[in-house]
Amino acid sequence: MIFGIIKPYPSPLISGRGIDLDFAMLAGCLALLGLGLVMITSASSEVAAAQSGNPLYHMFRHLVYVAIGVFACIVTMMVPIATWQKMGFTMLVGAFGLLVLVLVPGIGREVNGSMRWIGFSFFNVQPSEIAKVFVVIYLAGYLVRRQTEVRESWMGFFKPFIVLLPMAGLLLMEPDFGATVVMMGAAAAMLFLGGVGLFRFSLMVVLAVGAVFVLVQAQPYRMARLITFTDPWSDQFGSGYQLTQALIAFGRGEWLGVGLGNSVQKQFYLPEAHTDFVFSVLAEELGVVGSLLTVALFVFVTVRALYIGLWAEKAKQYFAAYVAFGLAFLWIGQFLINIGVNVGLLPTKGLTLPFLSYGGSSLVICCACVGLLLRIEWESRTHLGSEEHEFNESDFAEEPNHGR
């Protein structure tokens, strides 16, 4: 099925111009991937040595995920955006199916009290990572089809929530509160950019804040996390343990860090050092300077993604623009929540840091999103993304213009 929807020509990889990509975006994402590989190797070495006898065990697995991610990036880059638009409803149904399957005993795999993974022999798939992207693609199609209705009527504004709220409910049943917040936040941003009036958008924000408050009150462990993160030292060896160890890592790093590979906190003091708290190990080893440079790289990649959406909008490719905006806000949400948790600005939440954290599903989906963004940028820049356009060799005769 995959190879049936890939057009051999044209694409950003196969054209008369050769490889015609947004190299600035590609370079930023590759830099994050490389940094992630280095930090995972460092942060996981002690745990890997104790669990498997090989300190490079997680590094080798991560390299496999990187290879799969690169393949996913290439595949998504070669699929026309119009094809993704046609598949929007199918992808939405698939997202619901995956989120239901993960809750079925015997199919879903429970880790630390959460049913978030579908286990296979050698790897696990996290349906929430796939579902978030599928929702963005479906919602982008809805905003194009119902643009006038979304902007002018309450019904057009509320219809997307008929889909979003049941999906949020399935995520909360896992439970995956972080993924729910990120998905709903990205959807709200897409609706706002799609033209929803300020009054209706403000009402949505108020209702969302109220819903978060109710959800926090409904589960004692969420309330405990909310109370603990304000003063983690009050229960240093209990509910505040992860955060206090992360803060110690930041303190030890000072300005220039203790040196790559010299982290003390990764030696069984900081739980999940190579997954949710990899940024804390990075801060300890590379210091304030390394941390700020990493944040700057994240900012560059997300702002570039937003600009790609803006360029697509100027080229009147509105579906592509909404997809780019949605993917950018998914990344922004995960960056803010993960780093906020690491520095103690937000309650502890199990949410990976895109490109940097260890985790196959997150990494592969991030790479696929990069492929989508590169395809969107290429189609908007060349104006060849419309399926009504007849392609021929002369379309690619001129040299590419990367002067953006």
VMD Tcl script that draws the C-alpha trace (Angstrom):
set ca {
  {0.00 0.00 0.00}
  {2.82 2.40 0.88}
  {4.61 1.94 -2.42}
  {1.32 2.25 -4.29}
  {0.81 5.86 -3.15}
  {4.42 7.00 -3.68}
  {4.94 8.78 -6.96}
  {8.40 8.06 -8.39}
  {8.52 11.57 -9.89}
  {8.48 14.39 -8.98}
  {9.52 14.73 -5.37}
  {12.07 16.73 -3.36}
  {14.49 13.80 -3.77}
  {13.91 13.00 -7.45}
  {13.75 15.94 -9.84}
  {15.64 17.70 -12.58}
  {17.22 19.81 -9.86}
  {18.56 16.83 -7.98}
  {17.94 16.85 -4.23}
  {15.81 19.95 -3.68}
  {15.23 20.28 0.07}
  {14.97 22.93 2.75}
  {18.50 22.27 3.96}
  {18.21 24.65 6.92}
  {15.30 22.62 8.35}
  {17.04 19.35 7.55}
  {20.29 20.49 9.18}
  {18.50 21.57 12.37}
  {16.69 18.25 12.71}
  {19.84 16.23 11.96}
  {21.72 18.23 14.61}
  {19.04 17.33 17.16}
  {19.15 13.67 16.10}
  {22.94 13.59 16.47}
  {22.81 15.31 19.85}
  {20.11 12.88 20.95}
  {22.25 9.87 19.99}
  {25.22 11.25 21.94}
  {23.16 12.05 25.06}
  {21.30 8.72 25.03}
  {24.61 6.88 24.77}
  {25.93 8.82 27.75}
  {22.75 8.81 29.88}
  {21.96 5.11 29.40}
  {25.42 3.57 29.73}
  {25.21 2.69 33.44}
  {21.66 1.34 33.25}
  {22.42 -0.62 30.08}
  {25.56 -2.15 31.61}
  {23.64 -3.28 34.69}
  {20.62 -4.65 32.81}
  {22.22 -6.22 29.73}
  {25.96 -6.28 30.41}
  {26.55 -4.00 27.41}
  {26.85 -0.25 28.14}
  {26.06 0.51 24.47}
  {22.87 -1.58 24.37}
  {20.49 1.41 24.21}
  {22.74 3.20 21.74}
  {22.55 0.30 19.26}
  {18.77 0.10 19.63}
  {18.50 3.85 19.15}
  {20.57 3.59 15.96}
  {18.03 1.08 14.64}
  {15.23 3.53 15.46}
  {17.16 6.30 13.68}
  {17.48 4.11 10.56}
  {13.74 3.36 10.61}
  {13.05 7.06 11.18}
  {15.18 8.08 8.18}
  {13.26 5.58 6.03}
  {9.95 6.99 7.33}
  {11.16 10.51 6.52}
  {12.03 9.52 2.94}
  {8.67 7.78 2.43}
  {6.61 10.72 3.71}
  {8.71 13.12 1.63}
  {7.78 11.26 -1.56}
  {4.02 11.16 -0.91}
  {2.14 14.17 -2.35}
  {0.36 16.32 0.23}
  {-2.88 15.84 -1.72}
  {-2.65 12.12 -0.94}
  {-2.42 12.80 2.80}
  {-5.48 15.05 2.47}
  {-7.49 12.27 0.82}
  {-6.46 9.80 3.53}
  {-7.47 12.08 6.43}
  {-10.63 10.22 7.49}
  {-8.97 6.80 7.10}
  {-6.11 7.95 9.31}
  {-8.57 9.23 11.92}
  {-10.30 5.84 12.04}
  {-6.89 4.18 12.32}
  {-5.98 6.45 15.23}
  {-9.15 5.47 17.09}
  {-8.48 1.81 16.36}
  {-4.94 1.97 17.77}
  {-6.08 3.80 20.92}
  {-8.76 1.17 21.51}
  {-6.36 -1.73 20.86}
  {-3.82 -0.47 23.39}
  {-6.46 -0.76 26.12}
  {-7.25 -4.40 25.31}
  {-5.62 -6.78 27.82}
  {-3.15 -9.04 26.09}
  {-2.53 -6.53 23.30}
  {-1.65 -3.41 25.24}
  {1.48 -3.57 27.38}
  {1.44 -2.09 30.88}
  {4.55 -0.21 32.06}
  {4.64 1.67 35.37}
  {0.88 1.42 35.70}
  {0.08 2.83 32.24}
  {-1.24 0.98 29.16}
  {0.48 3.09 26.49}
  {2.25 0.52 24.32}
  {1.38 -2.28 21.94}
  {4.13 -4.82 22.38}
  {5.82 -6.81 19.64}
  {8.70 -9.24 19.95}
  {11.56 -6.73 19.69}
  {9.91 -3.34 20.01}
  {6.86 -1.47 21.28}
  {4.58 0.92 19.43}
  {3.06 3.90 21.27}
  {-0.30 4.63 19.58}
  {-0.62 8.09 21.13}
  {2.39 9.31 19.11}
  {0.74 8.16 15.87}
  {-2.71 9.40 16.88}
  {-1.52 12.97 17.50}
  {-0.18 13.30 13.95}
  {-3.25 11.63 12.41}
  {-5.51 14.07 14.26}
  {-3.50 17.01 12.90}
  {-3.90 15.71 9.32}
  {-7.64 15.10 9.74}
  {-8.25 18.47 11.38}
  {-6.30 20.26 8.64}
  {-8.62 18.69 6.07}
  {-11.67 19.71 8.10}
  {-10.48 23.33 8.30}
  {-10.13 23.42 4.51}
  {-13.50 21.78 3.81}
  {-15.44 23.81 6.39}
  {-13.48 27.05 6.36}
  {-16.50 29.37 6.16}
  {-18.46 27.34 8.71}
  {-15.54 27.33 11.16}
  {-15.12 31.09 10.94}
  {-18.76 32.13 11.04}
  {-20.82 29.58 13.02}
  {-20.74 27.94 16.43}
  {-21.52 24.55 14.86}
  {-18.42 24.66 12.68}
  {-16.41 25.47 15.80}
  {-17.85 22.64 17.92}
  {-17.86 19.85 15.31}
  {-14.14 19.01 15.67}
  {-14.66 18.35 19.38}
  {-17.05 15.51 18.50}
  {-13.87 13.76 17.36}
  {-11.33 15.28 19.73}
  {-13.12 14.65 23.03}
  {-13.60 10.86 22.58}
  {-9.96 10.60 21.51}
  {-8.89 12.58 24.57}
  {-11.00 10.20 26.67}
  {-9.17 7.18 25.24}
  {-5.81 8.81 25.99}
  {-6.87 9.53 29.57}
  {-7.89 5.89 30.01}
  {-4.28 4.74 29.37}
  {-3.66 7.18 31.22}
  {-1.60 9.67 29.17}
  {-2.41 13.13 30.45}
  {0.59 14.75 28.74}
  {-0.31 13.49 25.26}
  {-3.88 14.67 25.81}
  {-2.75 18.20 26.66}
  {-0.36 18.34 23.68}
  {-2.98 17.04 21.22}
  {-5.73 19.38 22.44}
  {-3.33 22.33 22.54}
  {-2.23 21.75 18.94}
  {-5.87 21.37 17.84}
  {-6.81 24.63 19.59}
  {-3.93 26.46 17.89}
  {-5.00 25.08 14.49}
  {-8.59 26.24 15.04}
  {-7.38 29.71 15.99}
  {-5.17 29.94 12.88}
  {-8.09 28.56 10.86}
  {-10.06 31.70 11.64}
  {-12.09 30.97 14.79}
  {-13.21 34.27 16.33}
  {-11.47 35.58 19.41}
  {-14.57 35.27 21.61}
  {-15.13 31.61 20.74}
  {-11.42 30.88 21.08}
  {-11.32 32.56 24.51}
  {-14.33 30.49 25.59}
  {-12.53 27.34 24.45}
  {-9.44 28.31 26.49}
  {-11.58 28.89 29.61}
  {-13.33 25.53 29.16}
  {-9.99 23.79 28.59}
  {-8.50 25.26 31.77}
  {-11.60 24.19 33.68}
  {-11.36 20.68 32.25}
  {-7.70 20.41 33.26}
  {-8.59 21.52 36.79}
  {-11.36 18.90 37.02}
  {-9.08 16.15 35.66}
  {-6.36 17.03 38.16}
  {-8.86 16.91 41.02}
  {-10.34 13.61 39.81}
  {-7.15 11.58 40.35}
  {-5.27 11.75 43.68}
  {-1.88 11.01 42.05}
  {-2.27 14.03 39.73}
  {-3.09 16.27 42.67}
  {-0.10 14.89 44.58}
  {2.19 15.68 41.64}
  {0.78 19.20 41.43}
  {1.44 19.80 45.11}
  {4.85 18.12 45.12}
  {6.42 20.03 42.23}
  {5.91 23.36 44.05}
  {8.14 22.09 46.88}
  {9.78 18.78 45.90}
  {12.23 18.96 48.83}
  {9.36 18.49 51.28}
  {9.18 14.85 50.15}
  {12.68 14.43 48.76}
  {12.75 10.62 48.90}
  {9.08 10.11 48.00}
  {6.92 11.84 45.39}
  {9.52 14.59 44.89}
  {12.42 12.22 44.25}
  {12.63 12.52 40.44}
  {12.43 16.30 40.45}
  {14.96 16.77 43.23}
  {17.46 14.52 41.44}
  {16.86 16.45 38.20}
  {17.46 19.76 39.99}
  {20.67 18.37 41.48}
  {21.80 17.53 37.94}
  {21.15 21.11 36.84}
  {23.01 22.44 39.87}
  {26.04 20.24 39.25}
  {26.26 21.34 35.62}
  {26.84 25.02 36.44}
  {27.94 27.07 33.39}
  {30.01 24.64 31.31}
  {29.02 21.25 32.73}
  {31.01 18.42 34.25}
  {31.97 17.05 30.83}
  {30.38 14.62 28.40}
  {29.98 11.20 30.01}
  {30.78 12.44 33.52}
  {27.26 12.72 34.90}
  {26.78 11.37 38.41}
  {22.98 11.57 38.38}
  {22.68 9.01 35.57}
  {24.26 6.42 37.87}
  {20.92 5.17 39.23}
  {20.10 8.42 41.06}
  {17.86 9.93 38.37}
  {15.10 7.56 37.14}
  {14.36 7.58 33.39}
  {17.65 9.39 32.75}
  {17.73 8.48 29.03}
  {14.02 8.97 28.34}
  {11.92 11.64 30.08}
  {14.85 13.28 31.93}
  {17.57 13.20 29.29}
  {17.61 17.02 29.30}
  {18.69 16.99 32.95}
  {21.67 14.78 32.12}
  {22.46 17.09 29.19}
  {22.39 20.08 31.56}
  {24.70 18.31 34.02}
  {27.25 17.32 31.37}
  {27.09 20.38 29.09}
  {26.06 23.05 31.58}
  {23.98 26.19 31.10}
  {25.73 27.00 27.83}
  {24.98 23.58 26.30}
  {21.39 23.65 27.57}
  {20.70 27.08 26.09}
  {22.25 26.09 22.76}
  {20.01 23.00 22.71}
  {16.93 25.12 23.45}
  {18.01 27.52 20.69}
  {18.16 24.58 18.28}
  {14.65 23.53 19.32}
  {13.41 27.09 18.80}
  {15.00 27.23 15.35}
  {13.36 23.97 14.23}
  {9.88 24.89 15.50}
  {9.99 28.45 14.15}
  {11.16 27.07 10.80}
  {8.18 24.69 10.81}
  {5.84 27.63 11.46}
  {7.43 29.54 8.58}
  {6.92 26.53 6.32}
  {3.22 26.72 7.19}
  {3.21 30.45 6.46}
  {4.87 29.92 3.06}
  {2.31 27.23 2.19}
  {-0.50 29.58 3.17}
  {0.92 32.33 0.93}
  {1.03 29.78 -1.90}
  {-2.70 29.12 -1.20}
  {-1.99 25.53 -0.20}
  {-4.13 25.75 2.91}
  {-4.26 22.08 3.87}
  {-0.47 21.90 3.79}
  {-0.27 25.11 5.83}
  {-2.55 23.76 8.59}
  {-0.62 20.48 8.73}
  {2.67 22.39 9.15}
  {1.17 24.58 11.87}
  {-0.23 21.54 13.67}
  {3.04 19.61 13.59}
  {4.93 22.69 14.81}
  {2.58 23.08 17.77}
  {2.86 19.38 18.63}
  {6.64 19.83 18.89}
  {6.31 23.11 20.79}
  {3.95 21.50 23.31}
  {6.26 18.55 23.93}
  {9.36 20.77 24.17}
  {7.72 23.09 26.69}
  {6.24 20.32 28.84}
  {9.35 18.11 28.90}
  {11.80 20.92 29.62}
  {9.33 22.50 32.06}
  {9.16 19.21 33.97}
  {12.95 18.86 33.97}
  {13.53 22.32 35.45}
  {10.64 22.07 37.94}
  {8.27 24.57 36.32}
  {5.63 21.90 35.66}
  {4.45 18.78 37.52}
  {6.28 15.56 36.64}
  {4.78 14.06 33.49}
  {5.95 11.20 31.32}
  {6.43 12.93 27.98}
  {9.43 12.44 25.72}
  {11.61 15.23 24.35}
  {11.33 15.13 20.51}
  {14.50 13.93 18.74}
  {16.47 13.64 22.01}
  {14.67 11.13 24.24}
  {15.11 7.37 23.87}
  {11.98 5.81 22.42}
  {11.29 4.24 19.05}
  {7.74 5.48 18.41}
  {8.53 9.08 19.29}
  {11.68 9.18 17.17}
  {10.17 7.52 14.10}
  {7.11 9.79 14.19}
  {9.33 12.87 14.59}
  {11.31 11.83 11.51}
  {8.11 11.22 9.55}
  {6.94 14.71 10.54}
  {10.21 16.14 9.22}
  {9.52 14.41 5.90}
  {6.04 15.95 5.79}
  {7.40 19.42 6.51}
  {10.11 19.09 3.86}
  {7.47 17.98 1.33}
  {5.22 20.91 2.25}
  {8.08 23.39 1.88}
  {9.02 21.95 -1.52}
  {5.47 21.99 -2.86}
  {4.83 25.55 -1.71}
  {8.15 26.83 -3.07}
  {7.85 25.17 -6.49}
  {4.05 25.61 -6.75}
  {3.96 22.07 -8.08}
  {1.99 20.57 -5.22}
  {-1.40 20.76 -6.85}
  {-2.66 17.48 -8.21}
  {-4.22 19.38 -11.15}
  {-0.77 20.43 -12.34}
  {0.75 18.45 -15.18}
  {4.41 17.73 -14.47}
  {7.13 17.65 -17.06}
  {10.91 18.02 -17.17}
  {10.73 21.74 -17.96}
  {9.10 22.38 -14.58}
  {12.44 21.65 -12.98}
  {14.72 23.49 -15.38}
  {15.52 26.47 -13.18}
  {17.85 26.39 -10.23}
  {16.11 26.18 -6.84}
  {15.71 29.34 -4.81}
  {16.55 28.82 -1.12}
  {16.55 32.53 -0.36}
  {13.86 32.29 2.27}
}
mol new
graphics top color blue
foreach p $ca { graphics top sphere $p radius 0.5 }
foreach p [lrange $ca 0 end-1] q [lrange $ca 1 end] { graphics top cylinder $p $q radius 0.2 }
display resetview
